[in-house]
Every structure is written in C-alpha cells, then in structure tokens.
Amino acid sequence: MSRTDLRAGVMVLGLLLAPAAGAVVLTGEVQAVDAQPIYTPQANSSPVVLRYFVPEGARVEPGDVVLRVDPGGSAGQIRDLEAQIEQARVRMDKELAGLRVEVVDAELALVDADAAREVAAIDAGIPAGLIAALDHDRYQGELDRTSREYALKQKELAAALAAIGRRQQDGTLEIDKLVAQRDYHAARVRMSEVRAEQAGVVVHGFNNNWIGGRIDEGSSTLPGSKAGEVVSGGAMRVRAWALEPDRRGLMVGQAVGLAFDALPGRLTPGRISAIAGVPEDRPEWGEGRYFTIDIEIPAQGELKLLPGMSVRVDAGAVP
C-alpha cells in the first residue's frame, strides 16, 4: 500500500468517526414553566444550614412559609423588645398620670392665689384717707405679696404642663427607638424565610456546586442558590446548558431529541424555544461558560414528568 493510499484511508476513517454536523449533546433538567423558584435567603455565613424546609411533595398555599434559615438571635430579640415596648408604655402612662395630678394641683393653687390677690387688691384700693396709715401700708404690702405669689403659681403651672410635654416626647422617642429595633429584627426574620407566592407542590432541588447532594431540611447550601420550586402543575419545559463552542450548532426553532433518565429507552421530540444572548459562568462545572437553552416539549401530555428530572438533549437524534 502506498503512502498516498494510507493517507486517504486515515482521512476516510476520521470522517467516519467524526460526529455529524450539528450533533450536539447537552445536559439539562425538567422545569415547570410557571413554577416559583425557592432561593436560599442571604445570611452572614456561607454555606448556610436550612432550619426548615417543607417536605417534598407537600402542598402549600400562598403565604405559607416553605423555607427558613437561622435568623440568628433576631427571633429572641423580637420577644424581648416587645416586652420592653410594653413596659415603656406602661411606665410612661404611669408617670404622665402623676404629672397630670401635679397639673391639677398647680391649677388649684393658681386659683387660690388669684382669689387672694383679688381680695388684697380690694383692700389696697381703699383710699388712704378712710383708714389708718398703718392699715393702708399693710394692705399695699399684702397686694404685693399676693401678686408675687400669683406669678409664682403661674410659673409652677407652666412648668407642670411643660413636664408633661417633655415626658410625652421622651417616652415617645424611647418607644419609637424600641419599635425601630424590633422592626429591624422582624425584617431579619422575614428575610430569613421564603413564603409561597402561589398554590402548588414543593419540589426539592440539588446542590449544583462543591457541596453536592439533595437539598432537604438540615442540609447546607449556598445563600442565593436555588433550593427548590413551588410547582402548580402547569406546563413543563427542558432547560439545558451549552458550552460556548457548542452554541454554533444550535438555533431557535431547531428540533432535538430528549432522553429522560426516568424514561429509559424513549426518545421524545423537542424544539428549542430560546437561547440566552450571552454565556454565563457555572463554577461548579469547571472554567467553561455556558449558554442557557430552553426547549419546548410538544408531547408532554402523555409523559409523566416532574421538575428536576435529568435530560439528555441530542441535537443530532430527532425522533
């Protein structure tokens, strides 16, 4: 065999072994189109332990708590601050009641001082020629004393009223400060939990990172990562990820074959409905960058699909 014949044989063998053009194989998973994603709340530590996670398959209603992480000491702080707020209100009401009694006493003292001043004014108004000089001087002195006493009682009443205003302001500031602290810790508690926004069934996810494993109550996961979904039972789709070099062999509207791990030996037709405009990093899979690919499943009515099922997407094997 000549060298030329050998070279031609190698080229033919290479063509036979090379994959067909566009025969891209991707990894994906089944997703519910209208599902509510459940993301792990942000925390001060990473990874974070899930203190509560509704069991998989449990049905939830809007507003139900489906997942919670440890909020630290905030839950206990709320109870303590509620007690402090109530105590501050009772203390302020008690002190204000005492100050109001002092205002009433000051008002009565002012009335008595005013009456004494008016009597002294009448006596002091008697002409000097009608009474002894000594009595006239005494009446004038009494008028001066009662006038000063009246002015003093006016100041005491004003001080008592001002004391009520100050105590009211101080008490309000104290309570507002405690309420702000309580609201802060309440916000931390709310941020540490996820509530259902729609009725449906809870489906747990998996850690697609170095932690690995299924995500259940007591599991560790990364803050901000997807821990599961609330599925309402609507339409399903496949979400796959393509490396940058594989993107060239894919286009919107392209038919693909779907092989579900839970349905061995069966190839289901699918169609690419959307391709992300830019790739994204997926550190848990290595240093490559991946395009997100959404795939419609036209014949899903006859399939028993559940979110989270693994799928192999074959662009070169269309049933």
C-alpha positions in Angstrom: 0.0 0.0 0.0 1.4 3.3 -1.0 1.7 6.3 1.3 -1.0 8.1 -0.6 -3.4 5.3 -0.2 -2.6 5.1 3.6 -3.2 8.9 4.0 -6.6 8.6 2.1 -7.6 5.7 4.4 -6.9 7.7 7.5 -8.9 10.6 6.2 -11.9 8.4 5.4 -11.7 6.8 8.9 -11.6 10.2 10.5 -14.7 11.3 8.6 -16.5 8.1 9.7 -15.6 8.6 13.4 -16.3 12.3 13.5 -19.8 13.3 14.8 -22.3 14.5 12.3 -22.6 18.2 11.8 -24.8 19.8 14.5 -24.8 16.6 16.6 -24.5 18.5 19.9 -25.3 16.6 23.1 -26.4 18.7 26.1 -27.3 18.1 29.7 -30.5 19.6 31.0 -33.3 19.2 33.5 -37.1 19.4 33.5 -38.5 22.6 34.8 -42.1 23.8 35.4 -42.8 26.9 33.3 -44.9 28.7 35.9 -43.0 27.4 39.0 -42.0 29.7 41.8 -38.2 29.2 42.4 -37.2 28.9 46.1 -33.9 30.6 46.7 -31.9 30.3 49.8 -32.0 33.6 51.8 -28.9 35.6 52.3 -27.0 35.0 55.5 -24.0 36.2 57.4 -22.2 32.9 56.8 -21.8 30.6 53.9 -22.8 27.8 53.5 -26.0 28.1 55.5 -28.0 25.4 57.1 -31.7 25.1 56.3 -33.5 25.1 59.6 -36.9 24.4 58.0 -37.9 23.1 54.5 -41.3 21.9 53.7 -41.2 18.2 52.8 -41.1 17.4 49.1 -44.5 16.7 47.7 -46.3 18.8 50.4 -48.9 21.2 49.1 -48.6 24.8 50.1 -50.9 27.8 49.8 -49.9 31.5 49.1 -48.3 33.0 52.2 -47.1 29.6 53.7 -43.5 29.5 54.9 -41.7 27.0 52.7 -38.1 27.5 53.8 -36.3 29.2 56.6 -32.6 29.6 57.7 -31.4 30.6 61.1 -32.0 34.3 61.7 -29.5 34.4 64.5 -30.7 36.0 67.7 -33.3 38.1 66.0 -36.3 35.9 66.9 -35.4 36.1 70.6 -34.7 39.8 70.3 -38.3 40.4 69.0 -39.8 38.9 72.1 -37.5 40.9 74.4 -38.2 44.1 72.6 -42.0 43.5 72.6 -41.8 43.2 76.4 -39.6 46.3 76.6 -42.1 48.3 74.5 -45.0 47.3 76.6 -43.1 48.2 79.8 -42.1 51.5 78.4 -45.7 52.3 77.5 -46.9 51.4 81.0 -44.2 53.4 82.7 -44.9 56.4 80.5 -48.6 56.2 81.2 -48.0 55.9 84.9 -45.6 58.9 85.0 -47.9 61.0 82.8 -50.8 60.3 85.2 -48.7 61.6 88.1 -47.7 64.7 86.2 -51.3 65.4 85.3 -52.2 65.2 89.0 -49.4 67.8 89.6 -51.0 70.0 86.9 -54.4 69.8 88.6 -52.7 70.8 92.0 -51.0 73.7 90.3 -54.2 74.9 88.7 -56.0 74.8 92.1 -53.1 76.6 93.7 -53.3 79.2 91.0 -57.0 79.7 91.6 -56.4 80.2 95.3 -53.5 82.6 94.6 -55.7 84.6 92.2 -58.5 84.8 94.8 -56.1 86.0 97.4 -54.7 88.6 95.0 -58.2 89.9 94.2 -59.1 90.3 97.9 -55.8 92.0 98.5 -56.5 94.3 95.5 -59.9 95.3 97.0 -58.3 96.1 100.4 -55.5 98.0 98.8 -58.0 100.0 96.8 -59.4 101.7 99.9 -58.5 105.3 99.9 -55.7 106.2 102.4 -57.9 108.9 104.0 -60.5 106.4 105.1 -58.3 104.0 107.0 -55.3 104.3 109.3 -51.9 104.8 107.6 -50.6 101.5 109.2 -53.5 99.5 107.7 -53.0 101.2 104.3 -49.4 100.2 104.2 -50.3 96.6 105.3 -52.9 96.3 102.6 -50.4 97.5 100.0 -47.8 95.0 101.2 -50.4 92.2 101.1 -51.2 93.1 97.5 -47.6 93.0 96.5 -47.1 89.6 98.2 -50.2 88.0 96.7 -49.3 89.3 93.2 -45.9 87.7 93.5 -47.5 84.5 94.8 -49.9 84.5 91.8 -47.0 85.0 89.4 -45.1 82.1 91.1 -48.1 79.8 90.8 -48.4 80.7 87.1 -44.8 79.6 86.6 -45.4 76.4 88.5 -48.4 75.6 86.3 -46.5 76.3 83.2 -43.6 74.1 84.5 -46.1 71.2 85.2 -47.6 71.5 81.7 -44.1 71.6 80.2 -43.1 68.5 82.2 -46.0 66.6 80.7 -44.9 67.6 77.2 -41.3 66.6 77.9 -42.2 63.2 79.4 -44.6 62.6 76.5 -41.8 63.4 74.0 -39.1 61.4 75.8 -41.4 58.4 76.2 -42.4 58.5 72.5 -38.7 58.7 71.5 -37.9 55.8 73.8 -40.8 53.7 72.4 -40.0 54.6 68.8 -36.4 53.5 69.3 -37.5 50.2 70.7 -40.1 49.8 67.8 -37.4 50.5 65.3 -35.1 47.9 66.8 -38.0 45.4 66.9 -38.9 46.1 63.2 -35.2 45.6 62.2 -35.1 42.2 63.8 -38.5 41.4 62.4 -37.2 42.3 58.9 -34.2 40.0 59.5 -36.6 37.2 60.4 -38.7 37.8 57.3 -35.5 37.9 55.2 -34.5 34.5 56.6 -37.6 32.8 55.3 -39.3 32.2 51.9 -43.1 32.2 51.5 -45.1 30.6 48.8 -46.5 33.1 46.3 -48.8 30.6 44.6 -50.5 27.4 45.5 -48.7 24.2 44.5 -46.5 21.4 45.4 -42.9 21.8 46.8 -40.1 20.1 44.9 -36.7 20.0 46.4 -33.6 20.7 44.3 -29.9 19.6 44.4 -26.7 21.4 45.2 -25.1 22.0 41.8 -21.8 23.0 43.5 -19.0 21.6 45.6 -21.4 20.8 48.4 -23.4 18.4 46.2 -26.4 16.2 47.2 -30.1 16.7 47.6 -31.3 19.8 49.4 -33.6 18.9 52.4 -34.3 20.3 55.8 -31.0 20.3 57.7 -28.9 20.4 54.5 -26.2 23.0 53.9 -26.4 25.2 50.8 -25.1 28.5 49.5 -27.0 31.7 50.1 -28.8 32.8 46.9 -28.7 29.4 45.3 -31.9 27.6 44.2 -33.2 25.1 46.8 -36.3 24.0 45.1 -39.6 25.1 43.4 -43.3 25.5 44.1 -44.9 23.8 41.2 -48.6 24.4 40.3 -48.9 21.5 37.9 -48.7 23.5 34.6 -46.6 23.0 31.5 -43.1 21.7 31.7 -40.0 22.6 29.7 -36.4 21.5 29.5 -33.6 23.8 30.4 -30.2 22.8 29.1 -26.8 24.4 29.0 -24.4 24.5 26.1 -20.7 25.3 26.1 -19.6 28.2 24.0 -18.1 26.0 21.3 -21.4 24.0 21.0 -23.5 27.2 20.6 -22.7 27.3 16.9 -24.7 24.1 16.2 -27.9 25.3 17.8 -30.6 27.7 16.7 -34.1 28.8 17.9 -36.8 26.5 16.4 -34.3 23.6 15.9 -35.8 20.1 16.6 -33.9 18.0 19.1 -34.3 14.6 20.8 -34.9 14.4 24.5 -33.9 11.3 26.5 -35.2 11.5 30.1 -33.3 9.5 32.7 -36.6 8.5 34.3 -37.9 7.1 31.0 -35.1 4.9 29.7 -35.2 3.7 26.1 -37.6 6.5 25.0 -36.6 9.5 22.8 -39.1 12.4 22.9 -39.1 15.2 20.3 -38.5 18.7 21.5 -37.9 22.1 19.9 -35.5 24.9 21.0 -37.6 27.9 22.1 -35.0 30.3 23.4 -31.2 30.7 23.6 -29.5 33.1 26.0 -27.8 36.0 24.4 -24.6 35.8 26.5 -23.0 32.9 28.2 -22.6 32.6 32.0 -20.1 31.0 34.3 -21.0 27.8 36.2 -18.1 27.3 38.5 -19.5 24.0 39.8 -18.9 22.6 36.3 -15.5 24.0 35.7 -14.0 27.0 34.0 -16.2 26.9 30.8 -19.0 29.4 30.0 -22.5 28.1 29.2 -25.4 29.4 27.2 -28.9 28.7 28.7 -31.1 26.8 26.2 -34.9 26.5 26.8 -36.6 23.6 25.0 -40.4 23.1 24.5 -41.9 19.6 24.9 -44.8 19.4 22.4 -46.0 15.9 23.5 -45.6 16.3 27.3 -49.3 15.5 28.0 -48.5 11.7 27.6 -45.3 11.9 29.7 -45.2 11.7 33.5 -42.6 14.4 34.0 -41.6 16.0 37.3 -39.4 19.1 37.8 -35.8 18.2 38.4 -35.6 15.1 36.2 -32.4 14.9 34.3 -32.5 15.1 30.5 -30.0 14.4 27.7 -30.6 16.7 24.7 -29.3 15.3 21.4 -29.4 17.8 18.5 -28.5 15.0 16.1 -31.1 12.4 17.1 -34.5 13.8 16.3 -37.3 11.1 16.6 
